[in-house]
Amino acid sequence: MALTSSMGSTPDADSSNDAPRDLGNAGNVAWAYERVRSLILQGDLAPGDPISQVKLSQRLGISRTPLREVLRLLENEGLVESEHNRRVRVAPLSLADVEETYATRIVLEALAIRLSMPTLDAYVTDQMRDALEEMREQAAREDYERWSIPHRRFHQLATCGAEVRLSRMLDQLSDHAERYRRLYTVQSPHAWSTGLLQHGAILDACLRKDPDGAAEALGRHLTHTALNTLTLVAPEHEPTRVRTALRMVLTHHHDSTDRTCRIPRQS
């Protein structure tokens, strides 16, 4: 089931970055891949939009040969889809993708923050506090683009003790969540204030050196975003995978503290 999004396509946005490149074929592919990927994740190429290879190659200033390789890489990543007539479009938002992305993030990021707890010294937590304060400033302005930078840094700091492979997986999952995170944040009236409280709870647990508490706070934060995104677009949907992922995160904590596991319901 595809989701609709209010993120309009703005093909001329940030056009200063769309300059002709002469980096050789491999360089053009690498540069164009990052550029087109960014356009998709930021909503400049909107979910479900058809992609004109002619127009896009002209916009980027590269030939269609490296562009076809770029689109192949993006298709492998699940960000574009090829149709039977060889036309290509931006992958639409979908209920299955929301659930899969967030269920995986909940489990892996909770694992990563537990593993990172020994490395979260005062230097790291001070940086987390600074990132949260910057998030607070940008939330007051409701400036999503500027808010997203310290937000990403906060999550990376909280999981900085994870090994390289896990860190890379978390970065890619965060990238894929970007379209849903943006939709929830700009359309939910309490997203800004709630997000600040939830990140504050994560930081508090890190300051206490409480791995279970940090994992729970992080898992509940990601679950809240997923459930409220789904509520916006499909309130009748039962998010079994998201709830199961959170239950897995909470099991160890609540088994050890003999407390009842309370999984948030959709609002």
C-alpha positions as CSV (number, residue, x, y, z in Angstrom):
1,M,0.0,0.0,0.0
2,A,1.5,3.3,-1.1
3,L,1.4,6.4,1.1
4,T,0.8,9.9,-0.1
5,S,3.1,12.7,1.0
6,S,2.7,16.4,1.2
7,M,6.4,16.9,0.3
8,G,6.1,18.7,-2.9
9,S,8.6,18.2,-5.7
10,T,10.8,21.3,-6.0
11,P,13.0,20.5,-9.0
12,D,14.9,23.8,-8.9
13,A,15.8,23.6,-5.2
14,D,19.4,24.0,-4.4
15,S,20.1,24.1,-8.1
16,S,23.5,25.7,-7.4
17,N,24.8,22.2,-6.7
18,D,23.6,20.9,-10.0
19,A,26.6,22.0,-12.0
20,P,28.3,20.1,-14.9
21,R,31.0,17.7,-13.7
22,D,34.1,16.4,-15.4
23,L,35.3,13.8,-12.9
24,G,35.6,10.9,-15.2
25,N,33.0,8.1,-15.4
26,A,33.6,6.7,-11.9
27,G,33.7,10.1,-10.4
28,N,30.6,11.2,-12.1
29,V,28.7,8.1,-10.9
30,A,29.8,8.7,-7.3
31,W,29.0,12.4,-7.3
32,A,25.7,12.0,-9.1
33,Y,24.7,9.1,-6.9
34,E,25.1,11.2,-3.7
35,R,23.3,14.1,-5.4
36,V,20.2,12.2,-6.7
37,R,20.0,10.3,-3.4
38,S,19.9,13.6,-1.5
39,L,17.2,14.9,-3.8
40,I,15.1,11.9,-3.1
41,L,15.6,11.8,0.7
42,Q,15.0,15.5,1.0
43,G,11.8,15.3,-1.0
44,D,13.0,17.4,-3.9
45,L,12.2,14.4,-6.1
46,A,8.9,13.4,-4.5
47,P,7.7,9.9,-3.8
48,G,6.2,8.3,-6.8
49,D,7.5,11.0,-9.2
50,P,8.6,9.7,-12.6
51,I,12.2,10.4,-13.4
52,S,13.1,11.8,-16.8
53,Q,16.6,10.6,-17.5
54,V,17.1,13.2,-20.2
55,K,16.1,16.1,-17.9
56,L,18.0,14.7,-14.9
57,S,21.2,14.1,-17.0
58,Q,21.0,17.7,-18.3
59,R,20.4,19.0,-14.8
60,L,23.4,17.2,-13.4
61,G,25.6,17.9,-16.3
62,I,26.5,14.3,-16.9
63,S,25.8,11.8,-19.7
64,R,23.1,9.2,-19.5
65,T,25.6,6.3,-19.2
66,P,26.7,7.2,-15.6
67,L,23.2,8.3,-14.8
68,R,21.9,4.8,-15.6
69,E,24.5,3.3,-13.2
70,V,23.3,5.8,-10.6
71,L,19.7,4.8,-11.0
72,R,20.7,1.1,-10.8
73,L,22.4,1.7,-7.5
74,L,19.4,3.7,-6.2
75,E,17.1,0.8,-7.3
76,N,19.3,-1.7,-5.3
77,E,18.9,0.6,-2.3
78,G,15.1,0.7,-2.8
79,L,14.9,4.4,-3.5
80,V,13.8,4.2,-7.1
81,E,11.7,1.6,-9.1
82,S,11.9,0.5,-12.7
83,E,8.6,-0.1,-14.5
84,H,8.0,-2.7,-17.2
85,N,8.3,0.0,-19.9
86,R,11.8,0.8,-18.6
87,R,10.6,4.1,-17.1
88,V,12.0,4.9,-13.7
89,R,10.2,6.6,-10.8
90,V,11.0,7.5,-7.2
91,A,9.9,4.7,-4.9
92,P,6.6,5.7,-3.2
93,L,6.2,5.7,0.5
94,S,4.7,2.5,1.7
95,L,3.3,1.1,4.9
96,A,5.6,-2.0,4.6
97,D,8.7,0.2,4.2
98,V,7.8,2.4,7.2
99,E,7.4,-0.7,9.4
100,E,10.5,-2.5,8.1
101,T,12.7,0.6,8.4
102,Y,11.6,1.5,11.9
103,A,11.3,-2.1,13.3
104,T,14.9,-2.7,12.2
105,R,16.1,0.7,13.6
106,I,14.4,0.0,16.9
107,V,16.2,-3.3,17.4
108,L,19.6,-2.3,16.0
109,E,19.9,1.2,17.4
110,A,18.9,-0.1,20.9
111,L,21.6,-2.7,20.6
112,A,24.1,0.0,19.5
113,I,23.3,2.4,22.4
114,R,23.7,-0.5,24.9
115,L,27.1,-1.4,23.4
116,S,28.1,2.3,23.3
117,M,27.5,2.9,27.0
118,P,31.1,2.4,28.1
119,T,32.3,4.9,25.6
120,L,29.8,7.6,26.5
121,D,32.1,9.7,28.7
122,A,31.6,13.3,29.7
123,Y,33.1,14.5,26.4
124,V,30.6,12.6,24.3
125,T,27.6,13.4,26.6
126,D,28.6,17.1,26.5
127,Q,28.4,16.9,22.7
128,M,25.0,15.2,22.9
129,R,23.8,18.0,25.2
130,D,25.1,20.6,22.7
131,A,23.3,18.8,19.8
132,L,20.1,18.7,21.8
133,E,20.3,22.4,22.6
134,E,20.8,23.2,18.9
135,M,17.8,21.0,18.1
136,R,15.8,23.0,20.6
137,E,16.8,26.3,18.9
138,Q,15.9,25.0,15.4
139,A,12.6,23.4,16.7
140,A,11.6,26.9,18.1
141,R,11.9,28.1,14.5
142,E,10.4,24.9,13.1
143,D,13.3,24.8,10.7
144,Y,13.5,21.2,9.7
145,E,16.6,21.4,7.5
146,R,18.7,23.0,10.2
147,W,17.1,20.8,13.0
148,S,18.0,17.6,11.1
149,I,21.8,18.2,11.3
150,P,22.1,18.2,15.1
151,H,19.4,15.5,15.3
152,R,21.5,13.1,13.2
153,R,24.6,14.1,15.2
154,F,22.8,13.3,18.5
155,H,21.9,9.8,17.3
156,Q,25.4,9.1,16.0
157,L,26.9,10.2,19.3
158,A,24.6,8.0,21.3
159,T,25.7,5.0,19.3
160,C,29.3,6.0,18.7
161,G,30.6,2.8,20.4
162,A,29.1,0.5,17.7
163,E,31.4,-1.3,15.3
164,V,31.9,-0.1,11.8
165,R,29.4,-2.5,10.1
166,L,26.6,-1.7,12.6
167,S,27.3,2.0,12.3
168,R,27.0,1.9,8.6
169,M,23.7,0.0,8.8
170,L,22.4,2.6,11.3
171,D,23.4,5.5,9.0
172,Q,21.6,3.9,6.0
173,L,18.5,3.1,8.0
174,S,18.4,6.7,9.3
175,D,18.7,7.9,5.7
176,H,15.8,5.7,4.6
177,A,13.8,7.0,7.6
178,E,14.3,10.6,6.5
179,R,11.3,10.8,4.2
180,Y,9.0,9.5,7.0
181,R,10.7,11.5,9.7
182,R,10.2,14.7,7.7
183,L,6.5,13.9,7.0
184,Y,5.8,13.3,10.7
185,T,7.8,16.3,12.0
186,V,6.3,18.9,9.7
187,Q,2.7,17.6,9.9
188,S,2.3,16.6,13.5
189,P,1.5,19.6,15.8
190,H,3.4,18.2,18.8
191,A,6.3,16.6,17.0
192,W,8.8,19.3,17.9
193,S,8.1,19.4,21.6
194,T,7.6,15.7,22.0
195,G,10.9,15.0,20.1
196,L,12.8,17.2,22.5
197,L,11.4,15.5,25.5
198,Q,12.2,12.1,24.1
199,H,15.8,13.0,23.2
200,G,16.2,14.5,26.7
201,A,15.2,11.2,28.2
202,I,17.8,9.4,26.1
203,L,20.5,11.8,27.2
204,D,19.4,11.5,30.9
205,A,19.8,7.7,30.7
206,C,23.2,8.1,29.1
207,L,24.3,10.4,31.8
208,R,23.2,7.8,34.4
209,K,25.2,5.2,32.5
210,D,22.0,3.2,32.3
211,P,22.1,1.0,29.2
212,D,18.7,-0.6,29.6
213,G,17.1,2.8,30.3
214,A,18.8,4.3,27.3
215,A,17.7,1.5,25.0
216,E,14.2,1.8,26.3
217,A,14.1,5.6,25.8
218,L,15.5,5.3,22.3
219,G,13.2,2.4,21.4
220,R,10.1,4.3,22.6
221,H,11.2,7.4,20.7
222,L,11.6,5.6,17.4
223,T,8.3,3.7,18.0
224,H,6.5,7.0,18.7
225,T,7.7,8.4,15.4
226,A,6.8,5.3,13.4
227,L,3.3,5.0,15.0
228,N,2.5,8.6,14.5
229,T,3.7,8.6,10.9
230,L,1.4,5.6,10.3
231,T,-1.5,7.3,12.1
232,L,-1.1,10.3,9.7
233,V,-1.5,8.1,6.6
234,A,-3.3,4.9,7.6
235,P,-4.8,5.0,11.1
236,E,-6.5,1.7,10.5
237,H,-3.2,-0.1,10.0
238,E,-2.0,-2.4,12.9
239,P,1.8,-1.9,13.1
240,T,2.7,-5.4,14.3
241,R,6.3,-5.3,13.3
242,V,7.0,-2.0,15.1
243,R,5.4,-3.2,18.3
244,T,7.2,-6.6,18.1
245,A,10.5,-4.8,17.7
246,L,9.9,-2.5,20.8
247,R,8.8,-5.5,22.8
248,M,12.1,-7.2,22.0
249,V,14.0,-4.1,23.3
250,L,11.9,-3.9,26.5
251,T,12.0,-7.6,27.4
252,H,15.4,-7.6,29.0
253,H,14.8,-4.3,30.9
254,H,11.5,-5.3,32.3
255,D,12.5,-8.9,33.0
256,S,15.3,-7.5,35.1
257,T,13.2,-4.9,36.9
258,D,10.0,-6.9,37.2
259,R,8.0,-4.1,35.7
260,T,5.1,-4.3,33.3
261,C,5.9,-3.8,29.6
262,R,3.9,-0.9,28.3
263,I,4.0,-0.4,24.6
264,P,2.6,2.9,23.4
265,R,-0.6,2.9,21.5
266,Q,-1.2,4.9,18.4
267,S,-2.5,8.4,19.1
